[in-house]
Amino acid sequence: MSESKNMFTAAGRTARPQRAKAGERTQAAAVEEESVYHSARVPLSLSKEIKKLALEEGTSQQALTVEALRLLLASRN
């Protein structure tokens, strides 16, 4: 039987956010009002920068994306 590479092995290597204790709000909770799925294709370099920034700031990519979209809308209104 030949060995095949598992393309999902790198998935477990990233730091996972800590779970909130009972009664605590997480950063994601600050983002939530009523969330909907919003998808966009972005350049690979931008995706990598967002992931890096999220790790450095100890936040989620979702929180950074919401912040960026709110800043964009505020600058245009």
N, C-alpha and C positions, 0 to 999 in steps of 0.2 A: 504494500500500500504506500503510495507516494505522499509525502508531506505537502500540505498546501498552507499558504500563509493566511492567517486569520486577520482580515482587514479591520476587525473591531478591537484588536489588542490595545491600541493606543487610547481607546475611549476611557479606560479606567485610570489613566495616568494623570488626568487633570484633577486639580483640587476641587472638592465638592463643597458647596456651601453648608454651613452648620444649620441644623434644624432649630427652629425657635422653640423655646420652652413654653409650656402652657401659659397663655395670657400675654406673651410677648408678640410684638409685631415684627415682621421681617421687612427687608427692603422691598421685596416683591409686594407686600401688603400696602406699602406706600404708593406703589404704582397702580394698584387695583382700584378701580371704581367698578365698572363692569367691563371686563376685558373681552376683546374679540381677537381672533387670529388675523394678523396682518403680516403678509409675506412680501419680500422684495429680494430680487437678485442684486447683489452688490459685488464690486470687484474683489478678488481674493485678497489683495493687499489691504483694502479697507476692513474686511472681515477680520484679518489677523490683527490689525491695529486695535479694533474694538475689543477683541478677546484679551489682548495684552493689557489694555487700559482697565478692563473689568477686573482682571487679576490684581493689578497694581492697586486699584482703589477698593478692592474687596467688595465689589458690587456685581450685579448681573448684567449680562449683555442686554437683556430686556430693559432694565432700568436706564441704562445709557441710551438706548434707542428711543425710549419714551422721552427722556430729557432732551435729546437732540431734536426730535420732532416738535416738541413744545417750544424750544428756542427758535426753530425755523418759523413756526407759525406766528410767534410773538414778534419776530423781526419783520414780518410781512404785513402785519395788521396795523 
